[in-house]
Amino acid sequence: MPNRVQWSPGYNMGHETLDREHQNILAQCNVLADCISDAAQESDQTFQQTFNTLMAQAAEHFATEEALLTQSGYPMLEEHQNEHDEFDYLANEIITTENFEKIELQRFLSLWWVGHIVGSGKKYRGHLELMAPSPPRQITLALPTKTAATPGSAAG
């Protein structure tokens, strides 16, 4: 049985671009699950196209993540880059449609991405929140009120 993943609010990184990319990747994992469940002949072609799309999205996501983390001076950047390199190696050399059944590949991808989001994503989430510009604060100035001069007082 394929592993379907529903987006959970707990997966949010608090960064609109990264959250959208994570959601799109998990959605592609679910499309792979749909292809496995569909007995139609064209589902094999759709699976391969979806797999290719997911891999392209992963590469784009990793580039976005690394750029944000580099720009913000993330102290564990090298460790994070190693995770990306490991995924690239596994997905391109080992966990491929030539070496594994589609269902095994789909399960690996969905579980890996959830692990990435809740694991390493949580590590850098706090860092990105600290580096994010603070929203502008509204400042209210209390100006002294001018009192009207009363008759007989010496108003200057």
C-alpha positions in Angstrom: 0.0 0.0 0.0 1.4 3.4 -0.9 2.3 5.9 1.7 0.1 9.0 1.4 1.0 12.2 3.3 -1.4 14.9 4.3 0.0 18.3 5.0 0.0 19.1 8.7 0.2 22.6 10.3 3.1 21.2 12.3 5.1 20.9 9.1 5.1 24.7 8.6 8.5 26.3 8.6 7.1 29.8 8.9 8.7 30.7 5.5 6.2 31.0 2.7 8.4 29.8 -0.1 9.8 26.8 1.8 6.3 25.8 3.0 4.9 26.0 -0.5 7.8 23.9 -1.9 7.4 21.3 0.8 3.7 21.1 0.1 4.2 20.7 -3.6 6.8 17.9 -3.1 4.5 16.0 -0.7 1.7 16.5 -3.3 3.9 14.8 -5.9 4.6 11.9 -3.5 0.8 11.5 -3.3 0.5 11.6 -7.1 3.0 8.8 -7.2 0.8 6.9 -4.8 -2.2 7.5 -7.1 -0.2 6.0 -10.0 0.5 2.9 -8.1 -3.2 2.5 -7.1 -4.3 3.0 -10.8 -4.1 -0.2 -12.8 -4.2 1.7 -16.1 -1.3 1.2 -18.5 -0.7 5.0 -18.8 -0.1 5.1 -15.0 3.5 3.8 -15.6 4.2 6.8 -17.9 2.6 9.2 -15.4 4.6 7.7 -12.6 7.9 8.3 -14.4 6.8 11.9 -15.4 5.8 12.6 -11.8 9.0 11.1 -10.5 11.0 13.4 -12.8 8.9 16.4 -11.7 9.5 15.6 -8.1 13.2 15.3 -8.6 13.3 18.7 -10.4 11.3 20.2 -7.6 13.7 18.7 -5.0 16.7 20.2 -6.8 15.0 23.6 -6.9 14.0 23.3 -3.3 17.5 22.4 -2.2 18.9 25.4 -4.0 16.3 27.7 -2.4 17.0 26.3 1.0 20.8 26.5 0.7 20.6 30.1 -0.6 18.4 31.2 2.4 20.5 29.4 4.9 23.8 30.8 3.4 22.3 34.3 3.3 21.3 34.1 6.9 24.6 32.6 8.1 23.1 29.3 9.3 25.8 27.7 11.5 25.0 24.1 10.4 24.9 24.8 6.7 27.5 22.1 5.8 25.5 19.4 7.7 22.4 20.5 5.8 24.2 20.4 2.5 25.3 16.9 3.2 21.7 15.9 3.7 20.9 17.3 0.3 23.9 15.5 -1.3 22.8 12.2 0.4 19.3 12.5 -1.0 20.7 13.3 -4.5 22.9 10.2 -4.4 20.2 7.9 -3.0 17.5 9.1 -5.4 19.7 9.2 -8.5 21.9 6.2 -8.0 20.2 3.7 -5.7 16.5 4.3 -5.1 15.6 4.4 -8.8 12.8 2.9 -10.9 15.4 0.5 -12.4 16.4 -0.9 -9.0 13.2 -0.8 -7.0 9.5 -1.4 -7.4 7.5 1.7 -7.8 5.8 1.2 -4.4 9.1 1.0 -2.6 10.3 4.1 -4.4 7.1 6.0 -3.5 7.3 5.0 0.2 11.0 6.0 0.4 10.3 9.4 -1.1 7.3 10.2 1.0 9.0 9.1 4.2 12.3 10.8 3.4 10.5 14.1 2.7 8.4 14.0 5.9 11.7 13.3 7.7 13.3 16.2 6.0 10.5 18.6 6.9 10.1 17.6 10.5 13.8 16.8 11.1 16.2 19.2 9.5 13.5 21.7 8.8 12.8 22.1 12.5 16.5 22.6 13.1 16.7 25.6 10.8 13.2 27.0 11.5 14.3 28.8 14.6 17.3 30.2 12.9 15.2 31.6 10.0 12.7 33.1 12.4 15.5 34.9 14.3 16.9 36.2 11.0 13.6 37.4 9.6 13.0 41.1 9.7 10.6 42.1 12.4 7.3 43.5 11.3 7.1 47.2 11.6 5.7 48.3 15.0 3.1 50.9 15.2 4.2 53.8 17.3 1.6 56.1 18.9 2.9 59.4 19.9 1.2 61.2 22.7 1.5 64.9 22.1 0.9 67.3 24.9 -2.4 69.0 24.7 -2.5 72.7 24.5 -4.7 74.2 27.1 -6.6 77.3 26.3 -5.6 80.4 28.2 -8.2 81.4 30.8 -9.0 85.1 31.3 -6.7 86.7 33.8 -3.9 84.2 33.3 -0.7 85.2 31.7 -0.4 83.3 28.6 2.9 83.8 26.8 
